[in-house]
Amino acid sequence: MESSSVTSKSQVTIPKEARQRFGSRQGTQIEFELVNDPIEMRVKSTPIEVSGSGFGMLKSDLTSVPADLDPARVIKK
């Protein structure tokens, strides 16, 4: 059994083996339940997998630039 220390901010690092077994990653919601003396930890929800490309992650109020825009023609004007 692995152990962890509680930080000054009351945070605890979940051991790597436990994170891998339950598939937890950044954004995973964990719930804790006191059962007499031990504490049970359960994965409440796991975030949706993010695409590796990152396409579409950023949003903007600005109008988009046409795909066929030629920057050289804009500079000449």
RAFEN-V852092 format. One record per residue. N is the residue number from 1. PHI is phi in radians with two decimals (none if undefined). OMEGA is omega as a letter, one per 30 degrees, with the letter a starting at -180 (NA if undefined). Layout:
N;PHI;OMEGA / N;PHI;OMEGA
//
This chain:
1;none;l / 2;-1.52;l / 3;-2.31;l / 4;-2.39;l / 5;-1.76;l / 6;-1.54;a / 7;-1.41;l / 8;-1.13;l / 9;-1.71;a / 10;1.08;l / 11;-1.73;l / 12;-2.29;l / 13;-1.49;l / 14;-1.36;a / 15;-0.97;a / 16;-0.94;a / 17;-1.02;l / 18;-1.19;l / 19;-1.06;a / 20;-1.19;a / 21;-1.10;a / 22;-1.70;l / 23;1.15;a / 24;-1.42;l / 25;-2.62;a / 26;-0.98;l / 27;1.66;l / 28;-1.17;l / 29;-1.58;a / 30;-2.01;l / 31;-2.03;a / 32;-2.09;l / 33;-2.34;l / 34;-1.45;l / 35;-2.09;a / 36;0.97;a / 37;-1.56;a / 38;-1.31;l / 39;-1.95;l / 40;-1.72;l / 41;-2.04;l / 42;-2.31;l / 43;-1.36;a / 44;-1.48;l / 45;-2.74;l / 46;-2.04;a / 47;-1.12;l / 48;-1.13;l / 49;-1.08;a / 50;-1.62;l / 51;-1.04;l / 52;-1.17;a / 53;-1.37;a / 54;1.41;a / 55;-1.06;l / 56;1.49;a / 57;-1.36;a / 58;-1.65;l / 59;-2.02;a / 60;-2.54;l / 61;-1.52;a / 62;-1.31;l / 63;-1.30;a / 64;-1.38;l / 65;-1.60;l / 66;-1.04;a / 67;-1.12;a / 68;-1.66;a / 69;-1.13;l / 70;-1.88;a / 71;-1.02;a / 72;-1.09;l / 73;-1.19;l / 74;-1.20;a / 75;-1.19;a / 76;-1.11;a / 77;-1.35;NA
//
